[in-house]
């Protein structure tokens, strides 16, 4: 009977181990120990703000083909290196999926619009490079930009979302 319990315990251990998701960020966060160190973890946390009135602290998680940003309040954003292409903010009942082609942006979800965007251009700045472009929606021009530091890390994202919600700003803490 004792052998049966040991075998059952080993099987349970291996099943649980096989289901564990491991990322560099999660390992680093787990190794930090106390909550104050965790909250000041440079590079992991960003401030997300939409329409200058709603904001949340979000955690950046690098995936295979994008970066996901998520908050405790349910904010979820997906970033492909150039644009936020999926946005879900439950507190605002906002769900947007953006499809970026070479010059057109269409969004589907609770708010919908179509943008015409110019190609990206670059400007050297003190801390690195500012990638920017203009997009037009219903005859109104909006500027979006990314700031990439000298280490090649994106540290700020400023992107127009919709007429109702304006801009989404993400700033690395």
C-alpha positions in Angstrom: 0.0 0.0 0.0 2.9 2.4 0.8 4.4 1.8 -2.7 1.1 2.7 -4.2 1.0 6.1 -2.4 4.6 6.8 -3.4 3.9 6.0 -7.1 0.7 8.1 -7.0 2.6 11.0 -5.5 5.3 10.7 -8.2 2.7 10.6 -11.0 0.9 13.7 -9.5 4.3 15.5 -9.2 5.2 14.8 -12.8 1.7 15.9 -14.1 1.9 19.2 -12.2 5.5 19.8 -13.3 4.5 19.2 -17.0 1.7 21.8 -16.8 4.0 24.5 -15.4 4.6 27.5 -17.7 8.0 29.0 -17.4 9.3 32.3 -18.6 12.3 34.4 -17.8 10.2 37.1 -16.3 8.2 34.8 -14.1 11.4 33.1 -12.8 12.9 36.5 -12.1 9.8 37.7 -10.3 9.5 34.5 -8.2 13.1 34.9 -7.1 12.6 38.4 -5.8 10.9 37.4 -2.7 9.3 40.4 -1.1 6.5 42.5 -2.6 8.3 45.9 -2.5 11.1 44.6 -4.7 8.6 43.0 -7.0 6.7 46.3 -7.5 9.9 48.1 -8.4 11.2 45.5 -10.8 12.6 47.6 -13.6 11.5 46.6 -17.1 8.6 44.4 -16.1 6.1 47.0 -15.1 4.6 49.7 -17.3 2.0 52.4 -16.8 -0.9 52.2 -19.3 -3.2 55.2 -19.7 -6.1 55.6 -22.1 -7.7 59.0 -22.9 -5.8 60.6 -20.0 -8.4 59.4 -17.5 -8.1 55.6 -17.0 -4.8 54.0 -16.1 -3.4 50.8 -14.8 0.0 49.3 -13.9 0.6 46.5 -16.3 3.2 43.7 -16.5 5.0 43.1 -19.8 5.3 39.4 -20.7 7.4 38.5 -23.7 5.8 35.8 -25.8 7.2 34.1 -28.9 5.8 36.6 -31.5 4.5 39.5 -29.3 4.6 41.2 -25.9 1.5 40.9 -23.8 0.7 43.6 -21.2 -1.7 42.6 -18.4 -3.0 44.2 -15.2 -4.8 42.9 -12.1 -7.9 44.8 -13.3 -8.1 42.7 -16.4 -6.5 45.0 -18.9 -4.9 43.0 -21.7 -2.9 44.4 -24.6 -0.9 42.7 -27.3 2.0 44.5 -28.9 3.8 43.2 -32.1 6.8 45.4 -31.8 5.2 48.3 -33.8 1.6 48.5 -32.7 -0.9 47.5 -30.1 -3.0 45.2 -32.1 -5.4 43.9 -29.4 -6.8 45.8 -26.5 -9.3 44.7 -23.9 -10.2 47.0 -21.0 -13.2 45.5 -19.1 -13.7 48.6 -16.9 -14.4 50.7 -20.0 -16.2 47.9 -21.9 -13.5 48.4 -24.6 -12.5 45.5 -26.8 -10.5 46.3 -30.0 -8.7 44.0 -32.5 -6.7 46.0 -35.0 -5.6 44.7 -38.3 -2.5 46.5 -39.6 -1.7 46.3 -43.3 0.8 48.5 -45.0 -1.2 51.7 -44.9 -4.7 50.7 -43.6 -5.7 50.0 -40.0 -9.1 48.5 -39.4 -10.4 47.8 -36.0 -13.2 45.5 -34.9 -14.8 45.2 -31.5 -16.8 47.5 -29.4 -15.5 50.5 -31.3 -14.7 50.4 -35.0 -12.8 52.8 -37.4 -10.6 52.7 -40.4 -7.2 54.6 -40.5 -4.9 55.5 -43.3 -1.3 55.5 -42.0 1.9 56.8 -43.4 5.1 54.6 -43.2 7.1 54.8 -40.1 9.9 57.4 -39.9 12.8 57.7 -37.4 14.3 60.6 -35.5 17.4 60.3 -33.3 16.8 61.7 -29.8 19.0 61.9 -26.7 18.0 58.5 -25.3 17.7 56.6 -28.6 15.3 56.7 -31.5 11.8 58.0 -31.8 9.8 56.0 -34.4 6.7 58.0 -35.5 4.0 58.1 -38.1 0.8 60.0 -38.9 -2.5 58.2 -39.3 -5.7 59.8 -40.6 -9.2 58.8 -39.4 -12.3 60.6 -40.8 -10.2 63.5 -42.1 -8.4 64.0 -38.7 -4.7 63.3 -38.4 -3.2 61.6 -35.3 0.4 60.9 -34.5 1.6 57.7 -33.1 5.1 57.0 -31.9 7.5 54.5 -30.2 10.6 55.5 -28.2 13.4 52.9 -28.3 16.3 53.5 -25.9 20.0 53.1 -26.8 19.8 49.4 -25.6 17.2 48.7 -28.2 14.3 48.4 -25.7 11.0 50.0 -26.4 10.3 52.3 -23.4 7.2 54.3 -24.6 4.3 53.5 -26.9 1.8 56.3 -27.9 -1.0 55.0 -30.2 -4.3 56.4 -31.3 -7.2 54.0 -30.5 -10.5 55.5 -31.4 -12.5 58.8 -31.4 -14.3 57.7 -28.2 -11.1 56.7 -26.3 -8.3 58.8 -27.9 -4.8 57.6 -27.3 -3.3 54.7 -25.4 0.0 55.6 -23.8 2.3 52.9 -22.3 5.4 54.0 -20.4 8.0 51.7 -19.0 8.4 52.2 -15.2 
